[in-house]
Amino acid sequence: MIRIENVESKDEKTKVTLEIMNALPEWFSPPEDIQRKAMHHREYPFLAVYDDEKVIGFAAIKRHNHYTAEIYNFGILREYHGNGIGHRLMETCTEYCKKHSYRFLTVKTLDESAEYEPYNGTRAFYKKEGFYPLEVFTCVWDEENPCLFLVKVLE
């Protein structure tokens, strides 16, 4: 049975982050970046997805200000893609943000100009979830990894 849980334990946030991000090297690398993000997640609102007792995904939400939160990291194991679990997790993130009176939810992902196949599905997912592209930045990560900045208006 698939369930989504709010995780409060900092150690559990780290454990889930490392397990999922290390299992998805097409989206998350290098190892030192994964370690750094695992430490950041300890301080963020964090949701984990379980299939019975097996962790299969997570979302970390970064609060920017009174109006805006960000999907800082989001990942579902590849074998669970395409069956609505990511949608359920994003709905849970959206409800969390609405409950805390945020008006905007943002996300950063790799722009299509980088021509890296794994992110084609990522961009399509965010579009399907109601995110709109605002701008592409080459100064967030680097010129070879242009950052597409997207926003979803929460009502």
Backbone torsions as a table, in degrees:
resi	resn	phi	psi	omega
1	MET	NA	131.1	179.9
2	ILE	-84.1	132.1	176.1
3	ARG	-142.1	151.2	177.9
4	ILE	-116.0	130.0	-177.9
5	GLU	-126.5	142.9	169.7
6	ASN	-75.8	129.4	-178.4
7	VAL	-107.9	124.8	178.8
8	GLU	-100.2	-34.0	-176.3
9	SER	-65.6	123.5	178.7
10	LYS	-62.6	-39.0	179.4
11	ASP	-65.5	-38.5	177.8
12	GLU	-67.3	-39.0	176.5
13	LYS	-58.7	-45.4	179.6
14	THR	-63.8	-45.7	-179.1
15	LYS	-59.6	-48.5	-179.3
16	VAL	-63.7	-46.2	179.7
17	THR	-55.5	-52.1	-176.8
18	LEU	-62.6	-41.4	-178.5
19	GLU	-63.8	-47.6	-176.1
20	ILE	-74.7	-47.3	-176.9
21	MET	-64.1	-38.7	178.2
22	ASN	-69.1	-23.7	178.3
23	ALA	-83.4	-7.1	-177.5
24	LEU	-125.3	62.3	-175.2
25	PRO	-65.4	-19.6	177.3
26	GLU	-65.2	-26.8	-176.6
27	TRP	-109.3	-29.2	-174.1
28	PHE	-125.8	117.3	176.5
29	SER	-170.5	167.8	-7.6
30	PRO	-77.5	175.8	-177.2
31	PRO	-54.0	-37.8	-179.1
32	GLU	-68.4	-29.4	175.7
33	ASP	-70.5	-39.9	177.0
34	ILE	-61.5	-44.9	178.8
35	GLN	-60.6	-43.9	-179.5
36	ARG	-63.0	-45.4	179.9
37	LYS	-65.9	-36.4	177.4
38	ALA	-59.9	-35.1	177.0
39	MET	-72.8	-39.2	177.4
40	HIS	-62.8	-41.7	-177.0
41	HIS	-59.4	-26.6	-179.7
42	ARG	-58.0	-26.5	-176.1
43	GLU	-100.1	-2.1	-174.3
44	TYR	-106.6	154.8	167.6
45	PRO	-57.0	140.3	-168.9
46	PHE	-144.9	130.4	176.9
47	LEU	-118.4	138.0	177.5
48	ALA	-120.6	146.2	178.6
49	VAL	-110.9	132.2	-179.1
50	TYR	-124.2	142.8	168.3
51	ASP	-109.3	101.5	-166.4
52	ASP	56.3	-112.0	-179.3
53	GLU	-102.2	-4.5	-178.1
54	LYS	-85.6	126.0	175.6
55	VAL	-75.1	132.0	-176.5
56	ILE	-126.5	-5.0	-179.9
57	GLY	-176.3	173.1	179.3
58	PHE	-162.2	165.0	169.8
59	ALA	-142.6	134.4	173.9
60	ALA	-113.9	130.5	-176.1
61	ILE	-112.4	123.6	179.2
62	LYS	-101.3	128.5	177.4
63	ARG	-88.9	124.3	179.2
64	HIS	-95.6	-44.0	-179.9
65	ASN	-162.9	-172.1	-176.7
66	HIS	-60.6	-26.0	-173.8
67	TYR	-102.0	-24.0	-167.1
68	THR	-130.2	133.3	171.1
69	ALA	-124.5	160.6	-177.0
70	GLU	-127.4	139.3	166.1
71	ILE	-74.7	96.4	-174.3
72	TYR	-72.5	-42.2	173.6
73	ASN	-149.1	147.6	-175.4
74	PHE	-152.7	127.2	180.0
75	GLY	-154.9	139.2	175.2
76	ILE	-128.1	134.0	177.5
77	LEU	-52.2	140.0	-174.0
78	ARG	-53.3	-40.5	-176.4
79	GLU	-68.1	-9.1	177.9
80	TYR	-104.9	1.6	178.1
81	HIS	-66.4	146.2	171.1
82	GLY	86.8	6.8	178.4
83	ASN	-124.2	28.6	170.6
84	GLY	86.1	-1.5	-177.5
85	ILE	-70.3	-41.9	176.4
86	GLY	-60.8	-40.4	177.4
87	HIS	-61.4	-45.6	178.4
88	ARG	-61.1	-41.2	179.5
89	LEU	-66.1	-42.7	178.9
90	MET	-65.2	-38.3	175.3
91	GLU	-59.6	-40.6	179.6
92	THR	-66.5	-40.7	175.8
93	CYS	-61.2	-44.8	-179.7
94	THR	-62.3	-44.4	178.9
95	GLU	-63.0	-40.5	176.4
96	TYR	-57.6	-46.9	-177.3
97	CYS	-66.2	-40.4	177.1
98	LYS	-64.3	-42.9	179.7
99	LYS	-59.2	-32.7	-179.6
100	HIS	-96.9	16.1	171.9
101	SER	65.6	25.8	173.2
102	TYR	-74.2	147.0	179.9
103	ARG	-103.1	-21.2	-177.9
104	PHE	-134.3	142.4	173.6
105	LEU	-123.1	125.2	-177.7
106	THR	-115.1	165.4	174.3
107	VAL	-154.0	148.5	174.7
108	LYS	-115.8	138.2	177.1
109	THR	-148.6	172.0	-179.2
110	LEU	-71.5	129.8	179.3
111	ASP	-71.1	153.0	-178.4
112	GLU	-64.5	-20.3	178.8
113	SER	-64.7	-17.0	177.8
114	ALA	-77.4	-15.9	177.8
115	GLU	51.0	58.7	177.6
116	TYR	-122.0	109.0	-169.2
117	GLU	-50.8	-45.2	-177.1
118	PRO	-55.3	-26.3	-177.7
119	TYR	-86.3	-7.5	174.2
120	ASN	-60.1	-46.1	177.8
121	GLY	-67.3	-34.6	178.7
122	THR	-62.5	-49.3	179.6
123	ARG	-62.8	-40.6	178.2
124	ALA	-62.8	-40.0	178.2
125	PHE	-61.1	-49.7	-178.5
126	TYR	-63.2	-38.8	177.7
127	LYS	-61.7	-46.2	179.2
128	LYS	-61.3	-30.7	-179.4
129	GLU	-84.6	3.8	173.9
130	GLY	96.1	14.1	176.9
131	PHE	-88.2	143.4	178.7
132	TYR	-118.3	137.5	177.9
133	PRO	-70.3	136.1	177.5
134	LEU	-107.1	-48.0	-174.5
135	GLU	-162.6	157.2	174.7
136	VAL	-111.2	131.1	179.9
137	PHE	-118.5	133.9	174.7
138	THR	-100.4	0.1	-177.7
139	CYS	-102.3	-3.8	-179.3
140	VAL	-78.2	-51.8	176.8
141	TRP	-105.4	-77.3	172.2
142	ASP	-169.2	175.7	-174.5
143	GLU	-65.2	-30.4	178.9
144	GLU	-77.1	-16.2	-179.0
145	ASN	-127.0	73.1	-178.0
146	PRO	-66.6	135.2	-175.3
147	CYS	-92.5	118.1	173.4
148	LEU	-90.0	120.9	-179.1
149	PHE	-100.3	120.6	-178.0
150	LEU	-119.7	156.0	179.0
151	VAL	-138.3	148.2	173.3
152	LYS	-124.1	128.4	177.4
153	VAL	-84.0	127.5	179.9
154	LEU	-98.9	131.2	-177.8
155	GLU	-111.1	NA	NA
